[in-house]
Amino acid sequence: MKLQHLNVMKNQQGNLDAQFELGYCYEFGIGTEVDKTKAFELYNIAAKRGHIIAQYNFELLYESGDNHI
């Protein structure tokens, strides 16, 4: 998926929204296999940098125990 590739590139550059969006793609398997661990890691990075929705999604994954960490 072209969008995911773009988000991967932006994530590598430290783009906050790209980190969140890529985490979302991994959480729900959008353009990739579902990978809750990668989603958890990316949400955590974005959450620590102040992304409000990433903070919320990080907490939901944490509480669900679905993060495999």
C-alpha positions in Angstrom: 0.0 0.0 0.0 1.5 3.3 -1.1 0.1 5.2 1.9 1.7 2.8 4.3 5.1 3.1 2.5 4.8 6.9 2.8 4.0 6.6 6.5 7.0 4.3 7.1 9.2 6.8 5.5 7.7 9.7 7.5 7.9 7.6 10.7 11.7 7.1 10.1 11.9 10.9 9.9 10.1 11.2 13.3 6.8 12.5 11.9 4.4 12.4 14.8 1.2 11.8 12.8 2.9 9.2 10.7 3.9 7.3 13.8 0.3 7.3 15.0 -1.1 6.4 11.6 1.3 3.6 11.1 0.5 2.2 14.5 -3.2 2.3 13.5 -2.4 0.4 10.3 -0.6 -2.3 12.3 -3.4 -2.5 14.9 -6.1 -3.1 12.4 -4.2 -4.7 9.5 -4.6 -1.9 7.0 -2.2 -2.6 4.2 -0.3 -5.0 6.3 -0.7 -8.0 8.7 -2.1 -7.2 12.1 0.8 -6.6 14.5 -0.4 -5.4 17.9 3.2 -5.3 19.2 4.3 -2.8 16.5 1.1 -0.9 17.0 1.8 -0.7 20.7 5.4 0.5 20.1 4.4 3.2 17.6 1.5 4.4 19.7 3.9 4.6 22.7 6.4 6.7 20.7 3.7 9.1 19.5 2.0 9.2 22.9 5.3 10.2 24.6 5.6 13.0 22.1 2.1 14.3 23.0 -0.2 12.8 20.3 -3.6 12.7 22.2 -5.2 10.0 20.1 -2.1 7.8 20.3 -2.2 8.2 24.1 -5.8 7.0 24.0 -5.1 4.1 21.7 -2.0 3.1 23.6 -4.1 3.0 26.8 -6.8 0.9 25.1 -4.2 -1.7 23.9 -2.5 -1.7 27.3 -5.8 -2.3 29.1 -6.9 -5.0 26.7 -3.8 -6.9 27.3 -3.6 -7.3 23.5 -0.1 -5.8 23.2 1.9 -9.0 23.6 4.6 -7.0 25.5 
